[in-house]
Amino acid sequence: MCACTHFRCANLKSMKSLQLVLETLQRDPMELAWPLIVLVLTFLAGLVIRRLILRTLDVWSAHTRNRPGAILADALRGPLIIWAVIAAVHFSIQSSDLPEKITASGAKFLLVLWMISLTLMCMRLAGAIVRHYGNQAPGALPVTGLTQTLAQLTVVVLGILLILSALDFKITPILTALGVGGLAVALALQDTLSNLFSGFYVAVARQVRLGDYIKLNSGEEGYVTDIGWRTTMVRSLANNLILIPNAKLAQAIVTNFHLPDKRLSVSVPVSVSYDADPDHVEAILKDLLHTAVRDIPEILADPAPSVSFDPGFGEFSLGFTIGFQVEEFSRQFAAKAALRKLVLRRFRQEGIAIPLPARTVYLEGADALALRAGERNGPVGQGQAVPGALPQRKDRS
């Protein structure tokens, strides 16, 4: 019954308002027509002003070739329409004969709407400024998804506090209630908050930065593309995206191949026959490196590449190691491939053999006699063992 009564009262009020409007139109049509005219004209004027402002910013950006004009134009594009509507409604209300109580409520509503649109504009503006100019400020945090989110969240919190103040809400009890409930929220969102603060720590410490190539002790590796509020995104060399929780990244053993310097030392092993002269092979490799520095852009000339007789004596070959540096991690693969081709072509020209794995087995005493007897009686079957055989290795080119 109460709901039905309330519904009937609302219908009666609506009917009375409609009747009042009709009576006003019959008495003086211009009393309602004039505010509508003011509303339309003000809105059209706002659209014209918006178009002029955006065009001016676009021309300025194209002429000076800088980004601030484009950032400001992108941030103002939506709010200018809302401001035109607010101005149109405000002037139409002021030009009408509505009661003061209604005009005051309308003005407060428009003020809150304006503050909301201004907060949204400042939020977009803060995100764009951090994204495009965050790295240029000395001592500033690195530009990541987390820093952009923090900047936008700060603007939103300030905007909400200003809106509550404009609506005559007391902020102190709200902050007290949030402080009491913060413990329960922290317990419920323990993993989320752990990832959030771990991501903030990783971004502030700058031990892992955007664009760095990292490798975790668990095996994941790739280029860091973003540090978000929950995960760090890593792009592998296979162009796959790896999502690592920030808490896991903060606790992992990380190898950063871009710190303290992007340059990476690379080694290429080279094996030759025992018949080759080590001094001659070393001289050939050093001469070949002069050509490699000139023809292979990935190999750096400073510091100069080197050749060492290491690991030296192997089971079936002599081992050398070519050492050089590349600009960064991913360029080592092309450098290794090109250098191996140069080494192979040069060794073929010089007649230096690259041996294949080989093993010689000697049998002594009664084992050799038994083997000869087996050869006279027929070939030894597959898998048949000669008792007492003592194999010995001998390197053979």
NUZA-168037 format. One record per residue (C-alpha): residue number from 1; residue in three letters; x, y, z. Coordinates in nm, 3 decimals, decimal comma. Example, Ala and Ser with C-alpha at 12.3 -4.5 7.8 and 13.67 -1.06 7.14 Angstrom:
<rs>
+-----+--------+---------+---------+---------+
! num ! residu !      xx !      yy !      zz !
+-----+--------+---------+---------+---------+
!   1 !    ALA !   1,230 !  -0,450 !   0,780 !
!   2 !    SER !   1,367 !  -0,106 !   0,714 !
+-----+--------+---------+---------+---------+
</rs>
This chain:
<rs>
+-----+--------+---------+---------+---------+
! num ! residu !      xx !      yy !      zz !
+-----+--------+---------+---------+---------+
!   1 !    MET !   0,000 !   0,000 !   0,000 !
!   2 !    CYS !   0,281 !   0,240 !   0,079 !
!   3 !    ALA !   0,442 !   0,180 !  -0,260 !
!   4 !    CYS !   0,115 !   0,234 !  -0,441 !
!   5 !    THR !   0,050 !   0,552 !  -0,246 !
!   6 !    HIS !   0,399 !   0,683 !  -0,326 !
!   7 !    PHE !   0,351 !   0,604 !  -0,695 !
!   8 !    ARG !   0,018 !   0,789 !  -0,699 !
!   9 !    CYS !   0,174 !   1,092 !  -0,529 !
!  10 !    ALA !   0,451 !   1,098 !  -0,789 !
!  11 !    ASN !   0,195 !   1,082 !  -1,070 !
!  12 !    LEU !  -0,001 !   1,367 !  -0,914 !
!  13 !    LYS !   0,311 !   1,583 !  -0,890 !
!  14 !    SER !   0,399 !   1,509 !  -1,252 !
!  15 !    MET !   0,049 !   1,600 !  -1,363 !
!  16 !    LYS !   0,063 !   1,925 !  -1,164 !
!  17 !    SER !   0,400 !   2,015 !  -1,318 !
!  18 !    LEU !   0,271 !   1,944 !  -1,668 !
!  19 !    GLN !  -0,041 !   2,147 !  -1,596 !
!  20 !    LEU !   0,177 !   2,434 !  -1,470 !
!  21 !    VAL !   0,383 !   2,423 !  -1,790 !
!  22 !    LEU !   0,071 !   2,427 !  -2,005 !
!  23 !    GLU !  -0,074 !   2,718 !  -1,811 !
!  24 !    THR !   0,255 !   2,908 !  -1,849 !
!  25 !    LEU !   0,256 !   2,847 !  -2,225 !
!  26 !    GLN !  -0,103 !   2,969 !  -2,252 !
!  27 !    ARG !  -0,029 !   3,277 !  -2,043 !
!  28 !    ASP !   0,308 !   3,373 !  -2,193 !
!  29 !    PRO !   0,468 !   3,138 !  -2,448 !
!  30 !    MET !   0,794 !   3,335 !  -2,446 !
!  31 !    GLU !   0,846 !   3,262 !  -2,079 !
!  32 !    LEU !   0,954 !   2,905 !  -2,174 !
!  33 !    ALA !   1,057 !   2,969 !  -2,532 !
!  34 !    TRP !   1,321 !   3,224 !  -2,439 !
!  35 !    PRO !   1,524 !   2,987 !  -2,213 !
!  36 !    LEU !   1,514 !   2,726 !  -2,490 !
!  37 !    ILE !   1,644 !   2,982 !  -2,740 !
!  38 !    VAL !   1,923 !   3,078 !  -2,498 !
!  39 !    LEU !   2,004 !   2,709 !  -2,450 !
!  40 !    VAL !   2,038 !   2,640 !  -2,824 !
!  41 !    LEU !   2,231 !   2,958 !  -2,903 !
!  42 !    THR !   2,475 !   2,909 !  -2,616 !
!  43 !    PHE !   2,537 !   2,547 !  -2,712 !
!  44 !    LEU !   2,602 !   2,641 !  -3,075 !
!  45 !    ALA !   2,839 !   2,917 !  -2,963 !
!  46 !    GLY !   3,021 !   2,663 !  -2,744 !
!  47 !    LEU !   3,062 !   2,428 !  -3,042 !
!  48 !    VAL !   3,204 !   2,713 !  -3,252 !
!  49 !    ILE !   3,449 !   2,806 !  -2,974 !
!  50 !    ARG !   3,547 !   2,440 !  -2,936 !
!  51 !    ARG !   3,619 !   2,412 !  -3,308 !
!  52 !    LEU !   3,831 !   2,728 !  -3,303 !
!  53 !    ILE !   4,032 !   2,610 !  -3,001 !
!  54 !    LEU !   4,102 !   2,266 !  -3,145 !
!  55 !    ARG !   4,195 !   2,406 !  -3,485 !
!  56 !    THR !   4,431 !   2,658 !  -3,323 !
!  57 !    LEU !   4,601 !   2,381 !  -3,125 !
!  58 !    ASP !   4,632 !   2,161 !  -3,434 !
!  59 !    VAL !   4,786 !   2,443 !  -3,638 !
!  60 !    TRP !   5,024 !   2,526 !  -3,355 !
!  61 !    SER !   5,133 !   2,163 !  -3,321 !
!  62 !    ALA !   5,185 !   2,127 !  -3,697 !
!  63 !    HIS !   5,379 !   2,454 !  -3,716 !
!  64 !    THR !   5,608 !   2,399 !  -3,417 !
!  65 !    ARG !   5,621 !   2,019 !  -3,452 !
!  66 !    ASN !   5,596 !   1,968 !  -3,078 !
!  67 !    ARG !   5,373 !   1,737 !  -2,878 !
!  68 !    PRO !   5,217 !   1,965 !  -2,608 !
!  69 !    GLY !   4,961 !   2,106 !  -2,849 !
!  70 !    ALA !   4,851 !   1,761 !  -2,963 !
!  71 !    ILE !   4,831 !   1,636 !  -2,602 !
!  72 !    LEU !   4,620 !   1,933 !  -2,494 !
!  73 !    ALA !   4,392 !   1,905 !  -2,797 !
!  74 !    ASP !   4,334 !   1,536 !  -2,733 !
!  75 !    ALA !   4,254 !   1,605 !  -2,367 !
!  76 !    LEU !   4,013 !   1,892 !  -2,447 !
!  77 !    ARG !   3,827 !   1,728 !  -2,733 !
!  78 !    GLY !   3,562 !   1,558 !  -2,518 !
!  79 !    PRO !   3,533 !   1,794 !  -2,217 !
!  80 !    LEU !   3,473 !   2,100 !  -2,438 !
!  81 !    ILE !   3,141 !   1,949 !  -2,551 !
!  82 !    ILE !   3,041 !   1,887 !  -2,188 !
!  83 !    TRP !   3,138 !   2,243 !  -2,097 !
!  84 !    ALA !   2,930 !   2,378 !  -2,384 !
!  85 !    VAL !   2,628 !   2,185 !  -2,251 !
!  86 !    ILE !   2,692 !   2,310 !  -1,896 !
!  87 !    ALA !   2,718 !   2,670 !  -2,013 !
!  88 !    ALA !   2,401 !   2,638 !  -2,223 !
!  89 !    VAL !   2,199 !   2,490 !  -1,935 !
!  90 !    HIS !   2,336 !   2,746 !  -1,689 !
!  91 !    PHE !   2,245 !   3,049 !  -1,903 !
!  92 !    SER !   1,904 !   2,906 !  -1,987 !
!  93 !    ILE !   1,826 !   2,854 !  -1,618 !
!  94 !    GLN !   1,943 !   3,205 !  -1,534 !
!  95 !    SER !   1,723 !   3,352 !  -1,806 !
!  96 !    SER !   1,411 !   3,171 !  -1,680 !
!  97 !    ASP !   1,173 !   3,260 !  -1,398 !
!  98 !    LEU !   1,226 !   2,941 !  -1,203 !
!  99 !    PRO !   1,224 !   2,956 !  -0,823 !
! 100 !    GLU !   1,553 !   3,034 !  -0,651 !
! 101 !    LYS !   1,562 !   2,693 !  -0,484 !
! 102 !    ILE !   1,550 !   2,518 !  -0,821 !
! 103 !    THR !   1,814 !   2,744 !  -0,978 !
! 104 !    ALA !   2,047 !   2,692 !  -0,680 !
! 105 !    SER !   2,011 !   2,313 !  -0,704 !
! 106 !    GLY !   2,070 !   2,328 !  -1,079 !
! 107 !    ALA !   2,379 !   2,543 !  -1,033 !
! 108 !    LYS !   2,524 !   2,297 !  -0,780 !
! 109 !    PHE !   2,453 !   2,005 !  -1,013 !
! 110 !    LEU !   2,624 !   2,183 !  -1,301 !
! 111 !    LEU !   2,921 !   2,263 !  -1,077 !
! 112 !    VAL !   2,959 !   1,895 !  -0,987 !
! 113 !    LEU !   2,929 !   1,797 !  -1,352 !
! 114 !    TRP !   3,195 !   2,051 !  -1,446 !
! 115 !    MET !   3,429 !   1,921 !  -1,175 !
! 116 !    ILE !   3,379 !   1,562 !  -1,296 !
! 117 !    SER !   3,463 !   1,658 !  -1,655 !
! 118 !    LEU !   3,763 !   1,861 !  -1,537 !
! 119 !    THR !   3,888 !   1,564 !  -1,334 !
! 120 !    LEU !   3,857 !   1,333 !  -1,635 !
! 121 !    MET !   4,042 !   1,584 !  -1,853 !
! 122 !    CYS !   4,323 !   1,624 !  -1,599 !
! 123 !    MET !   4,345 !   1,246 !  -1,563 !
! 124 !    ARG !   4,398 !   1,200 !  -1,937 !
! 125 !    LEU !   4,638 !   1,494 !  -1,941 !
! 126 !    ALA !   4,843 !   1,350 !  -1,653 !
! 127 !    GLY !   4,867 !   1,011 !  -1,822 !
! 128 !    ALA !   4,978 !   1,166 !  -2,152 !
! 129 !    ILE !   5,236 !   1,392 !  -1,983 !
! 130 !    VAL !   5,386 !   1,103 !  -1,787 !
! 131 !    ARG !   5,391 !   0,886 !  -2,099 !
! 132 !    HIS !   5,563 !   1,139 !  -2,323 !
! 133 !    TYR !   5,774 !   1,346 !  -2,083 !
! 134 !    GLY !   5,831 !   1,125 !  -1,777 !
! 135 !    ASN !   6,176 !   1,010 !  -1,888 !
! 136 !    GLN !   6,295 !   1,367 !  -1,949 !
! 137 !    ALA !   6,253 !   1,480 !  -1,588 !
! 138 !    PRO !   6,572 !   1,419 !  -1,384 !
! 139 !    GLY !   6,517 !   1,179 !  -1,097 !
! 140 !    ALA !   6,164 !   1,089 !  -1,208 !
! 141 !    LEU !   6,023 !   0,737 !  -1,206 !
! 142 !    PRO !   6,058 !   0,538 !  -1,529 !
! 143 !    VAL !   5,755 !   0,558 !  -1,755 !
! 144 !    THR !   5,559 !   0,238 !  -1,712 !
! 145 !    GLY !   5,195 !   0,142 !  -1,698 !
! 146 !    LEU !   5,222 !   0,153 !  -1,319 !
! 147 !    THR !   5,349 !   0,513 !  -1,308 !
! 148 !    GLN !   5,078 !   0,627 !  -1,549 !
! 149 !    THR !   4,814 !   0,454 !  -1,337 !
! 150 !    LEU !   4,949 !   0,615 !  -1,019 !
! 151 !    ALA !   4,947 !   0,962 !  -1,176 !
! 152 !    GLN !   4,590 !   0,921 !  -1,301 !
! 153 !    LEU !   4,476 !   0,772 !  -0,970 !
! 154 !    THR !   4,619 !   1,071 !  -0,781 !
! 155 !    VAL !   4,422 !   1,311 !  -1,002 !
! 156 !    VAL !   4,102 !   1,108 !  -0,955 !
! 157 !    VAL !   4,140 !   1,104 !  -0,575 !
! 158 !    LEU !   4,193 !   1,481 !  -0,564 !
! 159 !    GLY !   3,892 !   1,533 !  -0,791 !
! 160 !    ILE !   3,669 !   1,314 !  -0,571 !
! 161 !    LEU !   3,775 !   1,508 !  -0,260 !
! 162 !    LEU !   3,695 !   1,840 !  -0,430 !
! 163 !    ILE !   3,355 !   1,711 !  -0,545 !
! 164 !    LEU !   3,271 !   1,594 !  -0,193 !
! 165 !    SER !   3,374 !   1,931 !  -0,056 !
! 166 !    ALA !   3,153 !   2,106 !  -0,312 !
! 167 !    LEU !   2,859 !   1,888 !  -0,200 !
! 168 !    ASP !   2,924 !   1,985 !   0,167 !
! 169 !    PHE !   3,026 !   1,631 !   0,267 !
! 170 !    LYS !   3,255 !   1,598 !   0,568 !
! 171 !    ILE !   3,568 !   1,420 !   0,449 !
! 172 !    THR !   3,711 !   1,332 !   0,793 !
! 173 !    PRO !   3,452 !   1,060 !   0,880 !
! 174 !    ILE !   3,496 !   0,909 !   0,534 !
! 175 !    LEU !   3,873 !   0,891 !   0,574 !
! 176 !    THR !   3,829 !   0,738 !   0,920 !
! 177 !    ALA !   3,596 !   0,471 !   0,783 !
! 178 !    LEU !   3,840 !   0,396 !   0,501 !
! 179 !    GLY !   4,123 !   0,362 !   0,752 !
! 180 !    VAL !   3,926 !   0,115 !   0,964 !
! 181 !    GLY !   3,819 !  -0,089 !   0,662 !
! 182 !    GLY !   4,165 !  -0,076 !   0,507 !
! 183 !    LEU !   4,286 !  -0,367 !   0,718 !
! 184 !    ALA !   4,009 !  -0,596 !   0,594 !
! 185 !    VAL !   4,070 !  -0,486 !   0,235 !
! 186 !    ALA !   4,444 !  -0,547 !   0,272 !
! 187 !    LEU !   4,384 !  -0,900 !   0,399 !
! 188 !    ALA !   4,137 !  -0,976 !   0,121 !
! 189 !    LEU !   4,363 !  -0,832 !  -0,151 !
! 190 !    GLN !   4,693 !  -0,956 !  -0,014 !
! 191 !    ASP !   4,823 !  -1,099 !  -0,343 !
! 192 !    THR !   4,708 !  -0,798 !  -0,543 !
! 193 !    LEU !   4,870 !  -0,550 !  -0,303 !
! 194 !    SER !   5,187 !  -0,761 !  -0,298 !
! 195 !    ASN !   5,212 !  -0,738 !  -0,678 !
! 196 !    LEU !   5,131 !  -0,365 !  -0,668 !
! 197 !    PHE !   5,403 !  -0,272 !  -0,420 !
! 198 !    SER !   5,651 !  -0,514 !  -0,577 !
! 199 !    GLY !   5,594 !  -0,346 !  -0,914 !
! 200 !    PHE !   5,642 !  -0,006 !  -0,752 !
! 201 !    TYR !   5,968 !  -0,126 !  -0,595 !
! 202 !    VAL !   6,094 !  -0,271 !  -0,925 !
! 203 !    ALA !   6,015 !   0,055 !  -1,105 !
! 204 !    VAL !   6,180 !   0,274 !  -0,840 !
! 205 !    ALA !   6,492 !   0,058 !  -0,800 !
! 206 !    ARG !   6,560 !   0,075 !  -1,177 !
! 207 !    GLN !   6,736 !  -0,258 !  -1,171 !
! 208 !    VAL !   6,485 !  -0,372 !  -1,433 !
! 209 !    ARG !   6,392 !  -0,104 !  -1,685 !
! 210 !    LEU !   6,179 !  -0,084 !  -1,996 !
! 211 !    GLY !   6,367 !  -0,220 !  -2,296 !
! 212 !    ASP !   6,612 !  -0,428 !  -2,089 !
! 213 !    TYR !   6,676 !  -0,789 !  -2,181 !
! 214 !    ILE !   6,644 !  -0,999 !  -1,866 !
! 215 !    LYS !   6,658 !  -1,368 !  -1,778 !
! 216 !    LEU !   6,504 !  -1,518 !  -1,464 !
! 217 !    ASN !   6,647 !  -1,813 !  -1,275 !
! 218 !    SER !   6,327 !  -2,000 !  -1,363 !
! 219 !    GLY !   6,415 !  -1,972 !  -1,734 !
! 220 !    GLU !   6,191 !  -1,693 !  -1,862 !
! 221 !    GLU !   6,377 !  -1,432 !  -2,067 !
! 222 !    GLY !   6,306 !  -1,145 !  -2,304 !
! 223 !    TYR !   6,274 !  -0,768 !  -2,340 !
! 224 !    VAL !   6,078 !  -0,580 !  -2,071 !
! 225 !    THR !   5,791 !  -0,400 !  -2,246 !
! 226 !    ASP !   5,591 !  -0,273 !  -1,948 !
! 227 !    ILE !   5,571 !  -0,285 !  -1,568 !
! 228 !    GLY !   5,204 !  -0,282 !  -1,472 !
! 229 !    TRP !   5,030 !  -0,275 !  -1,135 !
! 230 !    ARG !   5,002 !  -0,656 !  -1,130 !
! 231 !    THR !   5,242 !  -0,805 !  -1,386 !
! 232 !    THR !   5,557 !  -0,724 !  -1,577 !
! 233 !    MET !   5,529 !  -0,793 !  -1,949 !
! 234 !    VAL !   5,832 !  -0,947 !  -2,120 !
! 235 !    ARG !   5,858 !  -1,005 !  -2,497 !
! 236 !    SER !   6,066 !  -1,309 !  -2,585 !
! 237 !    LEU !   6,287 !  -1,340 !  -2,893 !
! 238 !    ALA !   6,015 !  -1,557 !  -3,047 !
! 239 !    ASN !   5,787 !  -1,249 !  -3,021 !
! 240 !    ASN !   5,571 !  -1,407 !  -2,750 !
! 241 !    LEU !   5,447 !  -1,213 !  -2,448 !
! 242 !    ILE !   5,542 !  -1,345 !  -2,104 !
! 243 !    LEU !   5,345 !  -1,214 !  -1,804 !
! 244 !    ILE !   5,544 !  -1,231 !  -1,480 !
! 245 !    PRO !   5,373 !  -1,138 !  -1,150 !
! 246 !    ASN !   5,559 !  -0,849 !  -0,991 !
! 247 !    ALA !   5,597 !  -1,036 !  -0,662 !
! 248 !    LYS !   5,767 !  -1,326 !  -0,843 !
! 249 !    LEU !   5,996 !  -1,085 !  -1,029 !
! 250 !    ALA !   6,097 !  -0,910 !  -0,707 !
! 251 !    GLN !   6,192 !  -1,244 !  -0,547 !
! 252 !    ALA !   6,361 !  -1,401 !  -0,851 !
! 253 !    ILE !   6,732 !  -1,407 !  -0,937 !
! 254 !    VAL !   6,742 !  -1,186 !  -1,246 !
! 255 !    THR !   7,023 !  -1,145 !  -1,499 !
! 256 !    ASN !   6,996 !  -0,809 !  -1,672 !
! 257 !    PHE !   7,193 !  -0,816 !  -1,998 !
! 258 !    HIS !   7,160 !  -0,436 !  -2,036 !
! 259 !    LEU !   7,323 !  -0,344 !  -1,704 !
! 260 !    PRO !   7,569 !  -0,198 !  -1,638 !
! 261 !    ASP !   7,616 !  -0,171 !  -2,016 !
! 262 !    LYS !   7,425 !  -0,294 !  -2,319 !
! 263 !    ARG !   7,740 !  -0,429 !  -2,483 !
! 264 !    LEU !   7,772 !  -0,805 !  -2,456 !
! 265 !    SER !   8,084 !  -1,021 !  -2,478 !
! 266 !    VAL !   8,040 !  -1,315 !  -2,716 !
! 267 !    SER !   8,266 !  -1,615 !  -2,774 !
! 268 !    VAL !   8,273 !  -1,850 !  -3,074 !
! 269 !    PRO !   8,463 !  -2,183 !  -3,035 !
! 270 !    VAL !   8,669 !  -2,309 !  -3,331 !
! 271 !    SER !   8,818 !  -2,661 !  -3,358 !
! 272 !    VAL !   9,098 !  -2,772 !  -3,595 !
! 273 !    SER !   9,289 !  -3,092 !  -3,656 !
! 274 !    TYR !   9,591 !  -3,190 !  -3,445 !
! 275 !    ASP !   9,792 !  -3,178 !  -3,768 !
! 276 !    ALA !   9,745 !  -2,799 !  -3,790 !
! 277 !    ASP !  10,005 !  -2,553 !  -3,660 !
! 278 !    PRO !   9,850 !  -2,358 !  -3,367 !
! 279 !    ASP !  10,048 !  -2,041 !  -3,443 !
! 280 !    HIS !   9,942 !  -2,052 !  -3,808 !
! 281 !    VAL !   9,576 !  -2,104 !  -3,714 !
! 282 !    GLU !   9,589 !  -1,819 !  -3,462 !
! 283 !    ALA !   9,741 !  -1,586 !  -3,722 !
! 284 !    ILE !   9,470 !  -1,679 !  -3,973 !
! 285 !    LEU !   9,194 !  -1,612 !  -3,721 !
! 286 !    LYS !   9,340 !  -1,274 !  -3,623 !
! 287 !    ASP !   9,364 !  -1,172 !  -3,987 !
! 288 !    LEU !   9,011 !  -1,293 !  -4,045 !
! 289 !    LEU !   8,883 !  -1,079 !  -3,755 !
! 290 !    HIS !   9,003 !  -0,761 !  -3,930 !
! 291 !    THR !   8,777 !  -0,851 !  -4,221 !
! 292 !    ALA !   8,493 !  -0,944 !  -3,987 !
! 293 !    VAL !   8,499 !  -0,607 !  -3,809 !
! 294 !    ARG !   8,466 !  -0,434 !  -4,145 !
! 295 !    ASP !   8,207 !  -0,664 !  -4,305 !
! 296 !    ILE !   7,991 !  -0,768 !  -4,009 !
! 297 !    PRO !   7,816 !  -0,462 !  -3,861 !
! 298 !    GLU !   7,713 !  -0,643 !  -3,543 !
! 299 !    ILE !   8,077 !  -0,691 !  -3,429 !
! 300 !    LEU !   8,221 !  -0,388 !  -3,249 !
! 301 !    ALA !   8,569 !  -0,268 !  -3,334 !
! 302 !    ASP !   8,625 !  -0,129 !  -2,983 !
! 303 !    PRO !   8,725 !  -0,327 !  -2,787 !
! 304 !    ALA !   8,910 !  -0,521 !  -3,055 !
! 305 !    PRO !   8,818 !  -0,889 !  -3,103 !
! 306 !    SER !   9,064 !  -1,145 !  -2,972 !
! 307 !    VAL !   9,177 !  -1,505 !  -3,035 !
! 308 !    SER !   9,293 !  -1,742 !  -2,762 !
! 309 !    PHE !   9,418 !  -2,100 !  -2,761 !
! 310 !    ASP !   9,140 !  -2,214 !  -2,533 !
! 311 !    PRO !   9,026 !  -2,480 !  -2,440 !
! 312 !    GLY !   9,337 !  -2,608 !  -2,622 !
! 313 !    PHE !   9,381 !  -2,985 !  -2,625 !
! 314 !    GLY !   9,059 !  -3,170 !  -2,686 !
! 315 !    GLU !   8,975 !  -3,538 !  -2,738 !
! 316 !    PHE !   9,013 !  -3,518 !  -3,114 !
! 317 !    SER !   9,091 !  -3,151 !  -3,198 !
! 318 !    LEU !   9,270 !  -2,834 !  -3,100 !
! 319 !    GLY !   9,030 !  -2,575 !  -2,960 !
! 320 !    PHE !   9,045 !  -2,197 !  -3,014 !
! 321 !    THR !   8,804 !  -1,928 !  -2,892 !
! 322 !    ILE !   8,719 !  -1,606 !  -3,077 !
! 323 !    GLY !   8,601 !  -1,329 !  -2,846 !
! 324 !    PHE !   8,425 !  -1,006 !  -2,949 !
! 325 !    GLN !   8,152 !  -0,769 !  -2,835 !
! 326 !    VAL !   7,814 !  -0,671 !  -2,983 !
! 327 !    GLU !   7,591 !  -0,372 !  -2,915 !
! 328 !    GLU !   7,322 !  -0,567 !  -2,732 !
! 329 !    PHE !   7,198 !  -0,917 !  -2,659 !
! 330 !    SER !   6,992 !  -0,996 !  -2,969 !
! 331 !    ARG !   7,267 !  -0,898 !  -3,217 !
! 332 !    GLN !   7,497 !  -1,181 !  -3,113 !
! 333 !    PHE !   7,310 !  -1,442 !  -3,319 !
! 334 !    ALA !   7,361 !  -1,271 !  -3,655 !
! 335 !    ALA !   7,725 !  -1,200 !  -3,566 !
! 336 !    LYS !   7,796 !  -1,563 !  -3,476 !
! 337 !    ALA !   7,636 !  -1,695 !  -3,795 !
! 338 !    ALA !   7,827 !  -1,455 !  -4,021 !
! 339 !    LEU !   8,158 !  -1,518 !  -3,842 !
! 340 !    ARG !   8,126 !  -1,898 !  -3,866 !
! 341 !    LYS !   8,076 !  -1,868 !  -4,242 !
! 342 !    LEU !   8,390 !  -1,657 !  -4,274 !
! 343 !    VAL !   8,593 !  -1,906 !  -4,068 !
! 344 !    LEU !   8,471 !  -2,203 !  -4,273 !
! 345 !    ARG !   8,552 !  -2,039 !  -4,607 !
! 346 !    ARG !   8,897 !  -1,928 !  -4,490 !
! 347 !    PHE !   8,987 !  -2,270 !  -4,348 !
! 348 !    ARG !   8,891 !  -2,431 !  -4,678 !
! 349 !    GLN !   9,116 !  -2,187 !  -4,863 !
! 350 !    GLU !   9,405 !  -2,255 !  -4,627 !
! 351 !    GLY !   9,353 !  -2,632 !  -4,629 !
! 352 !    ILE !   9,295 !  -2,653 !  -4,255 !
! 353 !    ALA !   9,076 !  -2,947 !  -4,161 !
! 354 !    ILE !   8,794 !  -2,928 !  -3,909 !
! 355 !    PRO !   8,794 !  -3,283 !  -3,762 !
! 356 !    LEU !   8,497 !  -3,500 !  -3,686 !
! 357 !    PRO !   8,476 !  -3,694 !  -3,358 !
! 358 !    ALA !   8,680 !  -4,018 !  -3,392 !
! 359 !    ARG !   8,788 !  -4,302 !  -3,158 !
! 360 !    THR !   9,042 !  -4,584 !  -3,201 !
! 361 !    VAL !   9,023 !  -4,898 !  -2,983 !
! 362 !    TYR !   9,333 !  -5,119 !  -2,923 !
! 363 !    LEU !   9,313 !  -5,478 !  -2,792 !
! 364 !    GLU !   9,619 !  -5,638 !  -2,627 !
! 365 !    GLY !   9,734 !  -5,989 !  -2,528 !
! 366 !    ALA !   9,487 !  -6,276 !  -2,512 !
! 367 !    ASP !   9,200 !  -6,044 !  -2,608 !
! 368 !    ALA !   9,368 !  -5,974 !  -2,943 !
! 369 !    LEU !   9,424 !  -6,350 !  -3,004 !
! 370 !    ALA !   9,059 !  -6,418 !  -2,922 !
! 371 !    LEU !   8,952 !  -6,148 !  -3,163 !
! 372 !    ARG !   9,169 !  -6,295 !  -3,442 !
! 373 !    ALA !   9,029 !  -6,638 !  -3,373 !
! 374 !    GLY !   8,681 !  -6,496 !  -3,401 !
! 375 !    GLU !   8,769 !  -6,336 !  -3,732 !
! 376 !    ARG !   8,889 !  -6,674 !  -3,864 !
! 377 !    ASN !   8,573 !  -6,846 !  -3,745 !
! 378 !    GLY !   8,352 !  -6,572 !  -3,880 !
! 379 !    PRO !   8,258 !  -6,208 !  -3,805 !
! 380 !    VAL !   8,166 !  -6,125 !  -3,450 !
! 381 !    GLY !   7,790 !  -6,090 !  -3,418 !
! 382 !    GLN !   7,629 !  -5,758 !  -3,340 !
! 383 !    GLY !   7,627 !  -5,700 !  -2,969 !
! 384 !    GLN !   7,877 !  -5,983 !  -2,903 !
! 385 !    ALA !   8,134 !  -5,876 !  -2,644 !
! 386 !    VAL !   8,498 !  -5,984 !  -2,635 !
! 387 !    PRO !   8,582 !  -6,071 !  -2,275 !
! 388 !    GLY !   8,859 !  -5,874 !  -2,110 !
! 389 !    ALA !   8,879 !  -5,607 !  -2,384 !
! 390 !    LEU !   9,044 !  -5,289 !  -2,257 !
! 391 !    PRO !   8,962 !  -4,999 !  -2,492 !
! 392 !    GLN !   9,201 !  -4,709 !  -2,524 !
! 393 !    ARG !   9,136 !  -4,375 !  -2,693 !
! 394 !    LYS !   9,356 !  -4,228 !  -2,956 !
! 395 !    ASP !   9,292 !  -3,897 !  -3,133 !
! 396 !    ARG !   9,278 !  -3,921 !  -3,511 !
! 397 !    SER !   9,222 !  -3,644 !  -3,766 !
+-----+--------+---------+---------+---------+
</rs>
